[in-house]
Amino acid sequence: MRADRHSKAMRKTVIFEEKYGVDIEKFSTTSDVEKFIEDQIGRELRVIEPCGHGIVSNRGNIFKLRDYDIDRMFDETINT
């Protein structure tokens, strides 16, 4: 399994290297990579929060969760 994760990371690195024509070893931090990309695209990166941008939430739920007032629901059921 460890080899699988390593090979996936290597594929991403190869794609990055091919796209920008650089050696990933040139960078020592994530900030260096971000700065390089910003220079390439001519603007700052826009970092967004991942929640709410797809079908599945960041907790893995497909459907929106509801908050229930269980006490109110119980009282309504008992009093009918």
C-alpha positions in Angstrom: 0.0 0.0 0.0 2.8 2.4 0.8 4.2 1.8 -2.7 0.8 2.8 -4.2 0.8 6.1 -2.3 4.3 6.8 -3.4 3.6 6.0 -7.1 0.5 8.3 -7.0 2.6 11.1 -5.5 5.2 10.5 -8.2 2.5 10.7 -11.0 1.3 14.0 -9.6 4.9 15.2 -9.5 5.6 14.1 -13.1 2.4 15.9 -14.3 3.6 19.1 -12.5 7.1 18.8 -13.9 5.8 18.2 -17.4 3.3 21.0 -17.3 5.8 23.6 -16.0 9.0 22.2 -17.4 10.8 22.2 -14.0 12.4 19.6 -11.7 10.5 19.3 -8.4 13.8 18.9 -6.6 14.3 22.7 -7.3 11.7 23.5 -4.6 12.2 22.9 -0.9 8.8 24.1 0.5 5.2 24.3 -0.5 5.6 28.1 -0.4 8.3 27.8 -3.1 5.9 25.8 -5.3 3.0 28.3 -4.7 5.3 31.3 -5.6 6.5 29.5 -8.7 2.9 28.8 -9.9 1.8 32.4 -9.1 4.6 33.7 -11.2 3.6 31.3 -14.0 -0.1 32.3 -14.0 0.5 36.0 -13.3 -1.7 36.3 -10.2 -2.0 35.1 -6.6 -3.5 31.7 -6.0 -7.1 31.8 -4.7 -7.5 29.3 -1.9 -11.0 28.2 -1.2 -12.6 26.2 1.6 -13.5 22.8 0.1 -16.9 22.4 1.8 -20.0 22.9 -0.3 -18.2 22.6 -3.6 -19.3 19.2 -4.6 -21.8 16.4 -4.1 -20.1 15.0 -1.0 -19.4 17.2 2.0 -16.1 17.1 3.8 -17.7 14.6 6.3 -18.5 12.2 3.5 -22.3 12.7 3.6 -24.1 12.9 0.3 -27.3 14.4 1.7 -27.5 17.5 3.8 -27.8 16.9 7.5 -30.8 18.2 9.4 -31.0 19.4 13.0 -34.0 18.0 14.8 -35.6 19.3 17.9 -36.3 15.9 19.3 -38.1 17.2 22.4 -40.5 19.3 20.3 -41.1 16.3 18.0 -41.8 14.0 21.0 -44.2 16.5 22.6 -46.1 16.9 19.3 -46.4 13.2 18.9 -47.6 12.6 22.5 -50.0 15.5 22.5 -51.9 14.4 19.3 
